[in-house]
Amino acid sequence: MNRVNYSKLAGIILIFALSIALFIGIYSLTKPNPHTPTARQGVLDMSGWDFAAQKLANLNGEWEFYEGELLEPADFLNGTHGKAAYIEVPSIWSGKKEDQGIDSKGFGTYRLHVKVQDEKQIYGIKIHSIRMSHRLYINGQLEGEAGRPAADEAQHRPGNTPYSTFFQPNGHNIEIIIQAANYVYISGGIVNTMPFGLAGDMNTLNALQVGTDLAVILTMGMFGGYHLGFYFVRRREKAYLFSGLYLLTLSVVQLFMGEKIALRVMPGIPFNFAYKLLDFSMFLSAGIIILFFYSIDTRLLSKRNMTLLISPIVLYMAMVALLPYAVHSEMKGYFFMYLVLVVLYLLGRMLYLYMDKARDASSRKELIMFSGAILSLGIYLIFGILYTENAVQTDLIGKMGVVGFICFMNLLLATRFTNAYEKTELLTNQLLLANQLKDEFLTNTSHELKTPLHGIMNITSHLLEDEEYHLSAKQKQNLWLIKDISLKLSILIHDLIDVTRLKHGELLLHPTVVDLKVVTQMVLDVLEFELIGKAVQLQNLIEPDVWVMADENRLRQIMYNLVQNAIKHTEKGTINVAAKVIGENVHISVEDTGSGIASEQHEAIFEYFEQLGRPLSEDGYTSLGVGLYISRKLTERMGGEIGVQWSEPGVGTRIAFTLPAAAHTQAYLETASTYMNQLRDGHEAEPQDYSGQHDYTILIVDDEASNIHILSSILKRHQYNVITAFSADEALEKLKNVPHVDLAILDVMMPRISGIELCRMLRSEYTILDLPILFATIKDTPQDIALGFRAGANDFITKPFDADTLIARVQTLIAMKNAIKDAMHSELAFHQAQIKPHFLYNALSGVISFCYTDGEKAAYLLTMLSHYLRYILDMDRKTLFVPLHREMELIHAYVEIEKARFGERFDFVCEIEERVRDIEISSLSIQPFVENAIRHGLFEKEGHGLVSLKVYEEDGYLKVKIEDDGVGIPAELLDQMSNDERESGGIGIRNVRKRIDSIPGATMSIHSEQGIGTSVTIFWPLSH
């Protein structure tokens, strides 16, 4: 126990040491070179200073000072200034004593000449704090200001926000003039040093100082919100409320101190509001921290003492809220000293309680955290005051105190979880008991399952061995499949039992001399059925007479797990089992040409319930994850080792294990020879695909050969063609090669590409009517079913299923597909039939009009109409598509009829690529638009018109464009036509749109502008 406590203490000390080292490192970067020259009588000679190597310098030393004068650069040029005094910078105006010093409230002007060597460099100056307003002139130019210094207090506007300014000197001499004024604070003057150096170094300094302030603010804000969140979850813990409020108020204080981030970001904040908020937040945080300590341990403070300590703080907060800033700031120093005394009092109480409770380890630990927190708080307050009064050059130590306080406070609160942890331990023990009961239930259930399973295996073996039944080859194959599946399930049940036995140390082994080649061959025979449909070969490369000392059943279990794992992750190639004797051990390896294993997973795959997690989206392709874990444990129990010997993603894997070598006897040799001479009759695999025999073809996609065999047998008995695929890639390839598939049955859990992903891929090419999809899977939760339907499935069937249910689902989906296709065909034929009388009516109207005026034109019109009728009557009523040249002949007949009727009112221009004339399109799908362009586009306008028709191939589409320069279509009507909300242009336009929309990939768009014309563009996919 002591060792654990010492290690924890060492860890805490190490964390603090690293934090201190980090702050020291930052401090060293922000601290200027200590060997900087100092100014003498208003002149600072930096001509010998190498800014590139020696970095920043401080503008410290004797500056010229003109008290009671606000001088500008022109005043020094004209000589209109008083006699200069010399004052140390930095220093504060603390008031005159015996004619020495400067009044704390007043105004004056600082002046310094800086000599530099390189006049071409860009220099920078950092202003930290000049109370309580100033203007900065460099070489006669105003380079910066905060507030507005003035000789008249009424004209004065306070302000004190840090900033940096950059400039390029005109020569080797730099003149710096600073006007300063203070009427509101207890002291004035240039309070902090002003770093001076190259622009790059100045930017680095700014970044570090602003960065540390932001880091402290964000840390306090983050932990403050974190503690408040804890309080709102568990309201009984008042300590979290006070600690959260304290850290948030402290972050507000930090926003207006140091680099004054809030004033930089929002320079428009009024001075009085900002500095009153600073003082109010500072003393509010002090009151909250007293409440925090009281809530942690009431022995630290009585309620009466707590009230007495907080009362002066509340008094000053009232002064801040009610009195002007200039008034209450005069009292600020006294109240700061009071806070320091409060911290010392609390620290003394901590030491007293520590000595009194030294034997109580828990209380002692909390008191140490208490003491550290109070000490850190004291460091923050003291060094904050010292930095404000220029007693120290940096406020990093104060910030380090804040970080220390946060650390100690969080450690203190963390110890409060001890009781909760003890309760958790109690619950854990109860869960362990429940887990033990679960293991017992699993073991008992597995034993119950073994009895009927072994009955199936025994009956199957009897049928295979009894020659009385004269079984056919196919019947024997099915029996062997039943036996292999039963054996696979038996091994899985053994794995479940063994996991429980291993956890409780109850697994017993019975070592004996085993022929490795024979055991391997038995395993390969059992797993041979899983290779159906895969281009994978199992090869037993073990030489005869290789013997090991092992439990034969457990060795077979190891080999089964390794070979099955290789089969699962190998799509093509070979799986080789080899062995060689090295010394007193036999090294056995199983090598595949599969997907491989990443190097970081070589050990993880042998852990309990670990799978080699492939990044599969929603496929759920996982097993129990105990096979390799059991294999490792069994190998180790038999005196061997197992691991990944070699693996490369995308190339393959070799898993190897060792077992002790053993001598063999003649009896063992005879037994092994007997098994190796046995053959499986009727176990040859038959072709899985069965097509061209029946009306409907069904695609089955499943990675399990046994599932495909069962589905194929059922579907073939009911007169369906069957196409099989063992992966998504194979399914996509077969869909390209098979011209017509009526239904797809998909398994959800498949390697690499899941059934869900395959369904989405198919839906990108086939609609739910073109290719219905039926999911067959063991996953039947509402979430899984919803996921399948969102991916595009038509129906779901849960494994295991009976043949009648499957056939009913298949017949329903195919019948639905046929019924909807018939309905669509009838609807499209109806739309097409509607257009024919519409066109005939318009044409006959034109013929009748000419019969009374121009017999020759009427005869010509009848000739054109006869051509049209001949095309119509020759057309098969069931034909929905015609070659493009037939459509063009109809258009030519119509245009000639209109020209004969209306003379030279319009021109018709037609451009068609020769290579597209034989492409089939929807019949009467172009002519209605040409008619609409002529009748409604041109005849409603005054003067001559033009209609053009262009047909050509573009990017795998047939593009048809009909344009006219007619009256155009009103915007409202065009919108209705685009949304198919209104019949326009007669019967034709709407029906053509419906027929085009029924073709996958086909689109139609209409663009029109009144007074300019209309354009209709149609795209037909050439693949439709």
Secondary structure as UniProt FT lines:
FT   HELIX           2..30
FT   TURN            34..35
FT   STRAND          39..40
FT   TURN            41..42
FT   STRAND          43..46
FT   TURN            47..48
FT   HELIX           51..54
FT   STRAND          57..58
FT   STRAND          61..67
FT   HELIX           73..78
FT   STRAND          85..89
FT   TURN            98..99
FT   STRAND          106..116
FT   TURN            119..120
FT   STRAND          123..127
FT   STRAND          130..131
FT   STRAND          133..138
FT   TURN            139..140
FT   STRAND          141..146
FT   TURN            153..155
FT   STRAND          163..167
FT   STRAND          173..182
FT   STRAND          188..190
FT   STRAND          195..198
FT   HELIX           199..233
FT   TURN            235..236
FT   HELIX           238..255
FT   TURN            258..259
FT   HELIX           261..265
FT   TURN            267..268
FT   HELIX           271..296
FT   TURN            298..300
FT   HELIX           303..322
FT   HELIX           325..328
FT   HELIX           329..331
FT   HELIX           332..356
FT   TURN            357..359
FT   HELIX           361..388
FT   TURN            389..390
FT   HELIX           396..415
FT   TURN            416..417
FT   HELIX           418..465
FT   HELIX           467..469
FT   HELIX           473..504
FT   STRAND          512..515
FT   HELIX           516..527
FT   HELIX           528..531
FT   TURN            532..533
FT   STRAND          535..540
FT   STRAND          547..550
FT   HELIX           552..568
FT   STRAND          572..582
FT   TURN            583..584
FT   STRAND          585..592
FT   HELIX           599..601
FT   TURN            602..603
FT   HELIX           604..606
FT   TURN            608..609
FT   HELIX           627..637
FT   TURN            638..639
FT   STRAND          642..648
FT   TURN            649..651
FT   STRAND          652..661
FT   HELIX           666..676
FT   TURN            681..682
FT   STRAND          697..701
FT   HELIX           705..717
FT   TURN            718..719
FT   STRAND          721..725
FT   HELIX           728..737
FT   STRAND          743..746
FT   HELIX           755..763
FT   TURN            764..765
FT   TURN            768..770
FT   STRAND          773..777
FT   HELIX           782..791
FT   STRAND          795..798
FT   HELIX           803..851
FT   TURN            852..853
FT   HELIX           855..874
FT   TURN            877..878
FT   STRAND          881..883
FT   HELIX           884..902
FT   TURN            903..904
FT   STRAND          906..912
FT   HELIX           914..916
FT   TURN            917..918
FT   STRAND          920..922
FT   TURN            923..924
FT   HELIX           927..932
FT   HELIX           933..938
FT   TURN            939..940
FT   STRAND          945..954
FT   TURN            955..956
FT   STRAND          957..964
FT   HELIX           971..978
FT   TURN            979..980
FT   HELIX           987..997
FT   TURN            1000..1001
FT   STRAND          1003..1009
FT   TURN            1010..1012
FT   STRAND          1013..1021
FT   TURN            1022..1023
//
